């Protein structure tokens, strides 16, 4: 798709710790407007990949262009163009929701911080939590505040690391609806996950990582047409991992 602009273009990105390679050379293109599901077993290298692409880890080799910014030469511009929701959200427990969001909005240099915070809380339906301390919140409530923090500055590309981890079915459904609404606004979503049912409902394209190597990539409609329902998608996911283990 040469005429379609890319939200993410990765070329030979690697990560090593001494003699151990945790991410083998990764080459990957994600067009603007995708909801991209990055699948893999625990320890496959998914979180390492996100940390590299968000500048939280330095790469051992290769490079990437993320939201129009070069990973190596323009890390500050990159950080300003993306949002990131880690699996374990880090918030100031003694602060209220509003205080947390105002702190991060000002840290991002937003001139209209109060307005952004108000609109983001309204969009995510967390206005009733505005004056409550986040230290008292459940996992799902913290996730929504963390997501608010990640989208305050209206990033063009949003990274989600295992966003459904620890959520109950209602929380998973709510998160799915939010992802769909953000994507409808034009935001590209990069989501690390192992929850196959959500991948089939939410993602427009997927890739599978096994033992630090990219072993499959495809558009979701083509995958569904070929493999069918969630059970067949699970067989695909497990099958490519087993093939890589045996290689």
C-alpha positions, -999 to +999 in steps of 0.1 A: +000+000+000+026+026-011+001+055-013-011+051+023+007+071+050+022+051+079+017+057+116+046+034+123+075+021+102+100-002+119+132-014+102+154-041+118+146-030+154+164-052+179+171-054+216+199-074+233+210-078+269+245-091+267+245-123+247+207-126+250+185-113+222+150-105+235+138-089+202+152-101+169+153-077+139+117-065+136+104-049+104+068-037+105+046-011+088+013+001+103-008+024+082-026+055+097-060+046+112-053+010+121-063-007+153-033-031+154-032-061+177+003-074+187-001-109+200+023-131+218+029-154+248+042-140+281+079-131+275+075-130+237+089-095+236+057-075+232+063-051+261+100-047+251+088-036+216+064-010+230+091+003+253+115+007+224+089+024+203+080+048+231+117+057+238+116+041+272+144+016+261+173+023+237+174-001+208+205-023+202+200-020+164+177-008+137+154+022+138+118+033+135+097+062+125+068+067+149+040+091+143+063+109+118+093+112+142+125+093+140+131+071+170+169+079+172+171+116+160+138+130+173+128+113+206+113+144+221+091+150+191+081+114+191+070+115+228+048+145+221+030+128+193+021+095+210+001+083+240+011+053+262-010+033+286+012+007+304-001-025+319+004-012+354-007+025+355+015+048+375-005+075+392-001+096+423-023+078+448-027+108+472-039+130+443-074+131+431-082+122+395-084+159+385-051+166+403-034+138+385-046+148+351-038+185+357-003+176+367+003+155+336-014+181+313+009+209+326+039+185+323+030+181+287+029+219+283-008+222+274-019+258+276-055+248+280-049+222+307-081+226+326-103+225+295-085+194+282-088+176+315-126+185+317-132+173+281-112+141+285-129+132+317-163+138+301-153+117+271-143+087+292-172+091+317-150+096+347-163+130+358-178+114+390-142+103+399-128+138+395-124+147+432-117+112+445-081+100+454-069+074+429-053+054+457-088+041+465-096+030+429-101-005+414-079-017+385-106-007+360-109+028+374-072+033+374-070+021+338-095+048+328-076+075+346-044+062+330-061+063+296-072+098+302-036+108+309-025+090+277-049+109+254-050+144+271-027+158+244-047+142+215-019+119+202-020+105+167-008+071+179-018+054+211+001+024+226-018+001+249+002-026+268-022-054+278-050-029+285-075-056+294-053-073+320-072-076+353-104-061+340-138-077+345-161-084+314-178-050+318-145-032+320-133-051+289-164-041+270-161-004+280-125-003+269-134-018+236-160+009+231-135+036+240-109+022+215-135+022+188-144+058+195-108+069+196-101+052+163-132+068+147-116+101+156-086+091+135-063+078+162-041+048+154-040+022+181-011-002+188-024-028+213-003-056+230-027-083+240-033-120+245-071-118+246-080-132+213-117-125+215-110-087+218-086-089+189-112-104+166-138-077+177-115-047+177-085-050+156-082-042+118-048-059+116-026-082+137+008-096+141+022-125+162+055-124+181+071-156+194+103-158+213+113-123+201+106-130+164+077-118+142+061-149+129+028-137+114+012-105+101-021-099+083-053-079+080-080-090+103-106-095+077-083-118+057-074-137+088-111-141+098-120-152+062-093-178+062-094-190+098-129-182+109-140-177+146-121-171+178-113-208+182-096-209+148-078-177+156-065-194+187-053-223+166-034-198+144-019-181+174-008-213+191+003-229+158+027-202+148+042-201+183+048-239+182+064-237+148+088-211+161+096-231+191+104-261+170+126-242+146 
